[in-house]
Amino acid sequence: MINENEKNEYLLNDKVVKKLFTSSKVGNELMLTITSLITGISLENLKRDFELIHPDIGVNKNIINSEADVAFENQEGIFSFEFNYTPYRGLTEKSMSYVCQFYLRQINHKEDYKKLKKVYSINVNNFDYFKLNRFVYISEMRERKSGLSRNVGIYYIDINLDYLRKIGYDKDNKSCLEKILYMFVCNDLDELKEIYKGDELMSKVIKEAEEIVKDFDLLMYYDKKKLDEECSYYNGQVDGFNFGVEKGIDCGLEKGFNIGEQQKTKELAKKMLDKKADISFIQEITGLSEKEIKELEESKIIPFTGLSKEKIKELDKSDITTFVEESKNELKKQIGEEISKSTTLSEEEKDWLKEKHDL
């Protein structure tokens, strides 16, 4: 049994999990398998039309803290994963906010109300939210006395990892879901390899997780570049101008690692600013002062444009149209080049990405 006080599991980290779930087919398969076991939806149906959703899910620019940990969509619904390590004030409200935003993203016309997809908010908690000593809790909107559901298609699912931590792993007395999620509460890689011996998917997952953890101090950003390449441009529901101004992808981020520690840190801070990260969070990750971060924000050049936000705002309508189209074409070209040069993608994955996104 794992010591109850040992809550620093190497995989129980949102940045590691984001990279694990989104950076490969193996990670996607793990995420879909967990979703299937939790919701009862078949794995085959979940795989159909599967698409990652960009973590910035805000439907209103005035809404803050609207970046999901991991989210995906398919014909069965919209699924959001949040990894919560300690209970905090506002946790419930934040989860509700995410569900509402996923709902609103689907509505552009009154006809859309007839075809709304179900929304699943899956919270993987490092604690027992309801304190009832159960592994999984599923909540939905119901009438209090009768218990009748309102059938609005919103489901809150809370997974209690502390349940696994307290009882340890018993191969003769565990469901498949408990076996898979045990990887998030175990510090011993050798133990995990033994547990998953003979399980093709989980053996691959542990191997990949081991590489992620080994390289994590160098990555610093859970491979957001790849997430942006696959999601922000192609799946984002924003117009071209806002994309060019606020959602540009800095495909040259990795090159910054080769020109010195200081430059690398500043490039990372710029990237986080592009994604609307809180200044306090950027300070924690980069070690830069608040003044240095604000100076970077003011001087930041929009990728592929050579222009600052202030200069872009001065463009007239015709200039903006030309600028957006040129930026899109340059972006697609550079993404195609980055995919071709990738050493982590197989040739099959490279061809699949290029074909899917017409690169």
N, C-alpha and C positions, 0 to 999 in steps of 0.2 A: 504494500500500500504506500502511496506517495505521501510524504509529510504534508500535512494540511497547511503549514506555513510557507511551503515552497510554491510561491505564486509568480515566479519569474520565468515561466516556461518560454523557451526560445522561440517557439512558433506562435505563442499567444501575443502577437504584436501586429497592429493593423497594417503597418507597412509591409511586413513579411507576407501576411495573408493576402493583401491586395496583389502583390507580385505573383504569389503562388497561384491564386485563382484566375489571374488574367493573362499571364505571360506565355501560356502554352496550351496545347490540346489536352495534356494530362491534367493541368490545373482546372481547365474548363470542365473536364469529365468529373473531377472530384466535386466541384461546386454543384454540378447538375445531379450527381449521385446523392449528395447530402440533401438537396432540395427535394428530390424524388422520395427519399425515405421519410422526410418530415411531412410533406404535403400529401403523399399518396398518389401523386401524378406520375404516370409511367415515365421512365427515362427516355423512351423512344419519342414520346410526345414533347418532352422538354427540349430535346435536341432539335426538333423541327423548327426551322426559322429562328434559331438561337442567335441573339445579338447582344453584345455588351452595351451598356448605357454609360455615357460619359458621367463621371462622378458628380459633376456640378449639375444638380437637378433643379435649380431654382427656376421658378416660372415668373418671378417678379424681382427686378433688380434691387428692390428695397429689403428683400428677405436675406438675412445673414445666416451663416453657418448652414448652408444647404448643399454640402458635399457629402454624398453617400460613401461608405467604405467600398462596397462592390454592389453593382446592380446589373441585371440583365432582363431581357424581354423576349417573349416568343408568343405563339398562338394561345398558350395556356394562361398567360398573364404577365404581370410585372413583378419581379422578385428583387428585394433589397436586403443585403446582408450588412448588419452593423455588429462590430466587435466591441463590447463594453467591458472594461477591466475593473472598474470600481463603480458602485452606484453613486449618482450625483444628482443634484437638484436640477430639474428640467429634463431628465432622461425621457420620461414618458411624453412630455410635450414635444420634444425633438422628434421622437419616433412618429407621433401623430402628424407632425408637420411634414415629414417625408412622405407619408402615405397620401396626405392631401395634395402635395405637389405632384406626385406620380399620377393621381387622379386628374388633376387639372391639365397636365400635359396632354391628355387624350382629348380634351374638349376644345374644339374650334368653332363648331356649329351645333345647333340644337339637335341635329340628327345623331350627333356623336353620343348622346346620352343612351341611345338604344344599343350601342355596341361597345360599351365600356368593358375593358378587361379587368379581371380580378387583380388586386394588389396584395402582395404578401410581404409583410415586414418581419424579417427573420433576425432576431437579436440573439447573438451568441454571447452569453454573459458569463463573466468570471465569478458570478455570485448567484445566489438563489433569490430571484426577484420577488416571488410571492412567499418565500420562506415556508413552503409546504413539503420540502424534501422530495420533490419530483424532478425528473430529468427534463421533460418537455411540457410546456404550458401553451395552449392554443386559445386565443381570445377573439371574440367577434362581437358585433353589436346585437344585443338581445333585449327583449322586453323583460323587465325585472321579475314579475310574478309568474308569468307563464313560461318564460324561457324561450319564447318563439324568436327566431332569428329575423332580422330586418332584411336579410339577403342583399346587402349592399356590395358584397364582394370584397370586403376588407378584412384581412386576417393578421393578427399579431401573434407571432410565434416566439416564445422565449425559451432558449435552451440553457440549462443550468449546468455549466461545466464543473462547478464545485461538487456536484453530485458524483461525477466520475472521479474527481480528485480524492474524495473521502473514501470511496469503496474500492478504489484500485481496479485492476483489470483481471477478470476471471473469464478465460476463454470458454468455459462451459456454461456461463450464466450471463451472457451478454448478447444484446441485439446487434444487428449489423451497424446500425447508426451509432451505438455506443462504441463499437470497435473502431469505427472510422474517426470519430471525434476524440478518441483517447489520445490521438497524436497531438492535440492542443494542450494537454495537461501533463505530458510526460517529458522530462528533461533528458532521458537516456536514449540516445539514438540506437544503441545496440539492442536495447529492449524493444524498441519500435520495429527494428528490422526483423527481430525474432517473431514478434506478434504478427507481422504482415508477411511472413515467409510463405510463399506459395500464392499470395494474392497479387496478381499482375499489376493492377491499377495502383494499389497502395504502395507496393514496392517501388514503382516509378515515382510516385508522389514523394515518398521519403527521400529518395535519391535526389530529386529536384529541390526539395526543401533544404536538404543538406548543403547543396550548392548555393542556394539563395542566402542562407545564414552565413556561410563561409565568406561570401562576397559582399555581404550587406553593408559593411562599413565603407566600402568603396562606392556602392550604389547611392545610398543616402536618400533615394526618392522613389522606391518601389516601382521602378520602370514606368513612370508616368509618360515618358516619351512614347513608348509603344502603345499605351492605352490611348493617348491622344491621337496617334496615327490611325488607329483602328476605329476610334469612336468620335472624337470631337468634330472632325471635318465631315465624315460620312454620315453619322447618325445624329449629330446635333441639330436641333430644331431652331436655328438662329439664322438671321439673314446674313448676306455676305459682308455687309459693312461691319456689323457687330463682331462677326468672326474675325475680320481683318484687324479690327481695333483691339478687341478684348480677348479673343480666343486663339490668337496666333500660336503656332507650335514652334518652339525653338529646337529645330532638328539638329542644330550644331552643339547642343548642350554637352554631349559626351566629349567633344574635342576640348572643352574647357578643362577637363581633368589633366591634360597634358601641358598646360601652360602655367602651372603653379598653383599652390594651395589657395592663395588669396583670390586669384581670378576664379578658381573653381567654386569657392564659397559664394562669390558675388553672382556668378551665373546661376547657381542653385537658388539664391534668394530672388533673382529676377523671375525665374521659372515659377516659384511659389507665389510671387506677386501676380503673375499672369493668371493664376488659378484662384485668386481672391483669398489666399490664406491669411489668417490673422497675423498681424505684425508680431504679437507675443509668441506665436508658434514659430515664426521664421527666426526670431531671436534665439529661441530654445534650440532649434536645429543647427543654425549656422554660427551662432556666437557673435553675430553682428549687433551693433547698438541700434536703438530705435532711430537715431539721427541718420546713421549710415543707410538703413533700409529705406527711409523716406527720401534720401538723396537718390538712391537707385530708382525709386518709383518715378521721381520727377525727370530723371535723365534717360529712362528706359526707351530704347528704340524698338519699334514694332518689327518682329521678324519679317524678312523678305522685302521690307519697304524702305529702310534707311531713314524713316521718319519717326518722330515722336508723336504721341497722342495729340499734343497741342497743334502740331503742324497738320495732322490729318483732319482735325476739326475745321481748319481753314480752307480745305478743298471745297470747290463748288460741286454741284450734282453730277455734271458730266465727268469731272476729274475723278470723283469717287467711283463711278461705274467702271472707268478704265482701270483705275488702281485696284479695285476688287478683283476683276477678271485676271489681270496680270499676276496678282498675288496668288490666286487659286492655281493657275497654271504652274507657277514657280514652285508652289508648295507640293503639288502632285509629282512634279519632276524630282524634287529632292527626296520626297518620301520613297519614291520608286528606287532611287539610288541607295538610300539607307537600307532598304529591305534587301537589295541585291548584295550589299556589303556585309550584311548580318552574318555573324558566326554562330549565333544561337538558334537560328531558324533552319529547318531542313529545306532542301530544294522544293519539295512538295508544298511545304507551308509558304515558301516565297511565291511560288506560282499561284497558289490559292489566293493569297492576299492581293497580288497584282491583278488577277482576273476579277476578283470580287469588286475591287475598287477602281478598275479601268485605269491602271497605271502604265 
